[in-house]
Amino acid sequence: MPNAPRLPLQRRLTTWIPFVWLAIFFLAPFLIVLKISLSQVILGQPPYAPVFNSIAEIPEKISEFSFSNYAYFFSYPLYWKAYLSSVWIAFVSTVVALLVGYPIAYGMARAPHSIRPILLMLVILPFWTSFLIRVYAWIGILKPEGLLNQFLLWLGLIDQPLIITNTNWAVYIRIVYSYLPFMVLPLYASLEKLDHTLLEAASDLGSPPLKAFWQITFPLSLPGVIAGSMLVFIPAMGEFVIPDLLGGSDTLMIGKTLWDEFFHNRDWPMASTVAIILLLVLVVPIVFFQNAQARVRERDR
């Protein structure tokens, strides 16, 4: 059997650049955090042991690694409750962002071509302002004497100011506002490519607009729905600033717990354990989803 022709050097370099990038900026930091998660907390600098001072010490000190942090993680309710709370808050925020973002993206996709760039600019315009400044702006909007309560009082819809800040409601509102562009942009990319002659054909065959939407538009936009949902859910799971500034004492999220372990308790091994499990919680479902999608594409060929 003749040998397969070798790829040109340029193509091989192009193929390997993403792998090298992932190895340097993902795999190496992951291995460092994994090593710290298997260490023990100490009073020192750095605040964990063992520390590898040379390559020759690695075989000797590997025996000092322990899974005690992982055992403690699953035995202490604070951590898994924080994960469950984070999953719920991220899930609800993603659903709300989808319900709000889909009509926006649909309207942008059906708008005249001349104004679509302006609409896109308006969607990404919040990114031109600092994330932290926008969080503090929402504190001013949602506080009892803020703009929202003053507007509702002026309309006569409420008799006294609503308590929104330092509650989960404020966290939901701020997460949806922050990550709504990440939902709108993938949805717009899918809806903008939609062949509108399919809807015209469905209308000619007697299909009502709502039925045509659920049978044609929504299924064809599912790639954008999935991409947007992931882009909202994943960062919302690890959110720290929003629950810390807008949430209350009962707002429990894993990003806030991770911050406390690193900077308040100075327990780097436990914080690294929380980070590793968070990464697995987010990455493993994505890997299974991608494998399922690959099998579907293979079956459809």
N, C-alpha and C positions, 0 to 999 in steps of 0.2 A: 504494500500500500504506500503510495507516494506521500512524502511529508507535506503537511499543510504549509502553505506559504506564510512566511513571517510578516507581521504587520510592520509598516514603516516606523521609524523611530518617532516621528512627530505624532503619529496616531497612538503609539504606546505611551508617550508622555502625556498626551491628552487624557488617556484612559486612567493613568495612575495618579494624576494630580488630585482628583476628588478623594481618592483613598488616602493619599498622604495628608491632605488637609484634615480629613476626619481623624486620622491617627494622631496628629499633633494637637488638634484643638478639641477633640472629643474623647478619644480612647485614653490618651495620656492623663488628662485631668481626672477621668473616671477611675483609672487605676490608682491614682494618688488618693482620691477620696475613699476608694474601697480599702486601701491599705490603712488609712486613718480609722475607718470604721471597725477594723479588726484589732485596733490598738487599745491601750488602757489609758484612762485619764490620769494625769499627774500634775503636781504643782511645779511648773517649770516653763521653759521656753525652748521648743514648742511644748504646749500642754498635753502631750501624749507620748507614749512609749510603746514599742521600741522605735528608735530613730536610726536610719542607716547612714553611717558616716562614710562608708566605703562599700564597694561592690563585694569585697571579701566577707563582710559581716552579714550579708543577706542570708546565706544558708543557716548560719548559726541563730539569727534572731527571728527567723520565720516561725520557729517553735513557740515564740512568745505570743503569736497571734491567737485571738480568741473570738468566739461567736457570742460572748456573753452580752454584748450590746444588743444583738439581734434578739436574744432570748428575753432580755429586759424590755425591749420594744414591744413584743407581743404579750408580755405579762402585765404591762402598765397601761391602764385604760386611756390615759391622756392622749397617747399617740394615735391609737387606732380610732378614737373618737374624733381627733383632729382630722384624720384622713376622711372619715365618713362625712364630717361636716363640710370639708373642702370639696368633696365629690358632689355633695348635694348643692352647695352654693354655686359651684361651677356649672353643674347641670342645669339648674333653674336659670342662671344667667345666660347660658347658651341658648336655651329654648326661647327666652324672651328676646334675645338678640336676633334669633332667626325670625320670630314673628314680626319684629319691627323692621329688620333689615331686608326681608324678602320683598315687601311692597316697595321699599325704596329702590332696590336694585331693579325690580320689574319696571317701575316707572322710568328709571334712567335708561333701561334698555329699549323702551318704547318711545323715548323722547326723540325729537328731531336730531339729526346728526350734528347740526351746527351748535347745539347747546350741551351736548354730552361732555365735551372737555370741561366746561364750566361746572357741570354737576359733579364730575370726578374730582375737580379741584376742591369743591365744597366738602366732599366726603373726607379728603385727606387734610383739609385745612387745620383741624385740631392738632395734628402732629407737629405743626409749626410752633406750638407753645409747649413749654416744659410740662411734663407729666405731673410733677409735684405742684406746680402752680395751678393746674386744672383741678387737682384734688382739693387744694385750699379754696378755690373758687366755689366748689360744690359745698364746702362747709358753710360758706357765706350764703349760699342759696337755700340750703336745707335747715339751717338753725332756726329756732323758734321765732326770732325776729328777722329772719332772712326774707329774700325776695319771694319765695314760693308761698310761705305762710301769709305774707302781706297781700299777695295777689289773691289768694283764696279768701282771706278776710274781706278784701275789697269787693269780691264777687258775691259775698254773703253765703258761700258754700260751707263755711265753718264758723263757729262762734268763738273758738279759742285756738291758739296756735297748735299745730300738730308736732309731736315729738318724733322727729325722723332721724336726726343725728344720733350717733352712738347706738344704733340699732342695726339689725340685719337688712332692713329695708334700704338704708343708706348705702350699704355695701352692694346690694343688688343693683341699685340705680347707677352707682358709680362704675361698677364693672361693665354693665351693659353700655353705658356711655363711652367708656374707654376703649372697648374692643369691638364696638359696632362697625367701624370701618373694616376690620378684619373679616367680618361676616359679609358686608356689602360688596366688597371688591371681588371675591371669588364668585359670588352669585351673579354679579353683573357680567363677569367674563363668560359665564355659562349661558346666561339669558341673552346676551348680546349676539351670540352665535346661533341662536335659535332660528330655524327656518320657518318664517311666518306663513309660508304657503301651506304648511301642515295644518295650521289653525283654520285657514281659509277652506281647505278641503274638508275638515271636520264640520265646519259651519254649513258647507254645501250639502253634506250628508245628513244634516238635521241635528247635529250635536249641539246642546246648549253651551254657552261660553264657560260656565262653571265646570261642566263635565269635561269639556275639551281641555281646560286647564289641568285638572287632576289626571287625565289620561295621556296628555301630550306634553304640556309645558313643564309640569312638576317632575315627571320621570326624567326628562331630558336635562333638567337642571340639578339632578341629584349629585353629580360630581362637585358642583359648586356648593351645594348644601353640606356635603361631607367635609370638603376642604375648609369652608367657613366655620363649621362647628368645631373642627379640630383646632383651628387657629384661635378660637375663642376659649374653648374648654381647657386646653393645655396650659396657657399662661394664667388663666383664672384659677386653676388648681394651686399654683404656687404663689399666688398673689400675697404680698406682705404689706405694702404701703397703704392700700385702700382699707383693709380691715383694721390696721393699726390706728389710722387717723379718723376713720368714719365709723368703725364698728364699736360695739359696746364691750363690756366685760365678759358677756356670754358669747361673743363672736369668736369661735374657735376655728382657726384655719392653720394648715400645716406650715405655710410660709412664716406665719407669726411664731409658731412653735420652734421652727428651725432657727429663726433669729434669736429667740430667747436662749436656746441651747448654746449657740455660738458666743453670744456677746454678754449675756447675763450670767449664765451658769458656767461659762468657759469650759464646757464639756464638748470638745471637738469630736471625739470618737462617737458620742451619741448623736451629735448633730450630723455627722457624716453618715451614720446609719440611717437616720431619717431621710437624708438626701438620696441615698442609694435606693431605698425602698420607694421613694417618690418617683425616681427615674424609672424603676421597673414598672410601677403602676401605670405610668404614662406610655412607656415604650412598648411593652409587651402587647397590649391590645392593638397598637398601630401595626406591629409586625404581623399579627394574626390577620388583621384586616387586609393588609397588603398581599399576604399569601392567598387569602380567599379571593381577592380581586384578580390576582394573577391566574388562579385556577379557572375563574369565570371567563377570562379572556382566552385562555387556552381552549376551553370547551366550545366557545363561540366561533373559533376559527374553522 
